[in-house]
Every structure is written in structure tokens, then in C-alpha cells.
Amino acid sequence: GIPFKRQKPSPYAGMLLTEVRAREPDRLLDTLLCLALIEARSCERMQLLAENLDDPELRDLYRGLLASEARHHRSYVGLAEEIAGKQTVRERLAALAEHEAGVLRQMPEDMPRMHT
């Protein structure tokens, strides 16, 4: 019963990407890890939807989308590990996740949404 309307873009991704370093290969590494974080948040939202829907077809749809988003997350992290190694990725992902937590604290409450 909620009409569709054009939404203002969320500042989440733009704010998250402000921590991407300028020089290669750091820039590529950071971009891959920021994309992995975006996919991880999408996984969380898909899971919440799947767990709280009564309609079995919709629930199955969101479970399938959750699995897809999880594969995307793993792909980005895997590519990053090929570039920089597991330990470097683990450390940089932790730093970017800390930055992301700050970004999320700044988001208006009406901003959680699915990315497309």
C-alpha cells in the first residue's frame, strides 16, 4: 500500500568511499573492500526481509538474493586477497569497517534501503 516514488540517493556509498586511497594498488584494494562492505550490508537487509516475511515465495526470493549478495562479498574479498594477501586484506578491511561504522552512525534513520 506504499506508493513508489523517486528517492534521494543515499550518501552511504559516497561517504564510505572517501577512505579509498588515491594511489594504486591501494586504490584498487580499498575499492574492492568498500564494495565488499556494501554487499555485506545488503546481505543483512536481505536476511532481515527473508526472516520476517510471511509469503513463502517472497521469503525464498530474498533468501536467494541473500546467497547472491554473499557470493559478491566473497568475490570482492577474494580479489583483494589476490592483490594484497590475506593479512593485509584483514587489516585494511577492519579499518574500513570501522570507518563504515562511523558512516552508518551518520545516516538518517529513514535511509536504510536496498541497493540495485
C-alpha positions as CSV (number, residue, x, y, z in Angstrom):
1,G,0.0,0.0,0.0
2,I,3.0,2.3,-0.2
3,P,3.3,4.2,-3.5
4,F,6.6,4.1,-5.3
5,K,8.4,7.5,-5.6
6,R,11.8,8.7,-6.5
7,Q,14.1,8.7,-3.5
8,K,17.0,10.9,-2.8
9,P,20.3,8.9,-3.3
10,S,21.7,7.6,-0.1
11,P,25.0,9.2,0.9
12,Y,26.3,5.9,2.3
13,A,28.4,4.7,-0.6
14,G,29.9,8.1,-1.3
15,M,30.8,8.6,2.3
16,L,32.2,5.1,2.6
17,L,34.4,5.6,-0.5
18,T,36.0,8.7,1.0
19,E,38.5,6.4,2.7
20,V,39.7,5.0,-0.6
21,R,43.4,5.8,-1.0
22,A,44.4,7.6,-4.2
23,R,47.5,5.6,-5.3
24,E,47.4,2.2,-6.9
25,P,47.4,-0.6,-5.9
26,D,45.9,0.8,-2.7
27,R,43.1,2.4,-4.6
28,L,42.0,-0.9,-6.1
29,L,42.3,-2.7,-2.8
30,D,40.3,-0.2,-1.0
31,T,37.6,0.0,-3.7
32,L,37.2,-3.8,-3.7
33,L,36.9,-3.8,0.1
34,C,34.4,-1.0,0.2
35,L,32.3,-2.9,-2.4
36,A,32.6,-6.0,-0.1
37,L,31.2,-3.9,2.8
38,I,28.3,-2.7,0.7
39,E,27.5,-6.3,-0.3
40,A,27.7,-7.3,3.4
41,R,25.1,-4.7,4.4
42,S,22.9,-5.8,1.6
43,C,23.1,-9.4,2.9
44,E,22.0,-8.2,6.3
45,R,18.9,-6.5,4.8
46,M,18.0,-9.4,2.6
47,Q,18.3,-11.7,5.7
48,L,16.0,-9.4,7.7
49,L,13.5,-9.4,4.9
50,A,13.6,-13.2,4.4
51,E,13.2,-13.8,8.2
52,N,10.2,-11.5,8.6
53,L,8.1,-12.3,5.5
54,D,5.0,-14.5,5.8
55,D,4.8,-15.1,2.0
56,P,6.9,-18.2,1.3
57,E,7.7,-17.2,-2.3
58,L,8.9,-13.8,-1.3
59,R,10.9,-15.3,1.6
60,D,12.6,-17.8,-0.9
61,L,13.3,-14.9,-3.3
62,Y,15.1,-12.9,-0.6
63,R,17.0,-16.0,0.6
64,G,18.2,-16.5,-3.0
65,L,19.2,-12.8,-3.2
66,L,21.0,-13.1,0.1
67,A,23.0,-16.0,-1.2
68,S,23.9,-14.0,-4.4
69,E,25.0,-11.0,-2.3
70,A,27.1,-13.2,-0.1
71,R,28.9,-14.5,-3.2
72,H,29.5,-11.0,-4.4
73,H,31.0,-10.2,-1.0
74,R,33.3,-13.2,-1.1
75,S,34.3,-12.4,-4.7
76,Y,35.4,-8.9,-3.8
77,V,37.4,-10.1,-0.7
78,G,38.9,-12.9,-2.8
79,L,40.1,-10.5,-5.5
80,A,41.5,-8.2,-2.8
81,E,43.4,-11.1,-1.3
82,E,44.9,-11.9,-4.7
83,I,46.2,-8.4,-4.9
84,A,47.4,-7.8,-1.3
85,G,47.4,-11.1,0.6
86,K,45.1,-12.3,3.4
87,Q,46.7,-10.5,6.3
88,T,46.8,-7.1,4.6
89,V,43.2,-7.5,3.5
90,R,42.1,-8.5,7.0
91,E,43.8,-5.4,8.5
92,R,42.5,-3.0,5.8
93,L,39.0,-4.4,5.9
94,A,38.9,-3.9,9.7
95,A,40.0,-0.3,9.3
96,L,37.4,0.3,6.5
97,A,34.7,-1.4,8.6
98,E,35.5,1.0,11.5
99,H,35.1,3.9,9.0
100,E,31.9,2.4,7.8
101,A,30.5,2.2,11.3
102,G,31.0,5.9,11.6
103,V,29.3,6.5,8.3
104,L,26.3,4.4,9.4
105,R,26.0,6.3,12.6
106,Q,25.6,9.5,10.5
107,M,22.9,8.1,8.3
108,P,19.4,9.4,8.8
109,E,17.0,6.8,10.2
110,D,14.9,6.8,7.0
111,M,18.0,5.9,4.8
112,P,18.3,2.1,5.1
113,R,17.5,0.7,1.7
114,M,18.4,-1.9,-0.8
115,H,21.0,-1.1,-3.4
116,T,20.2,-2.0,-7.0
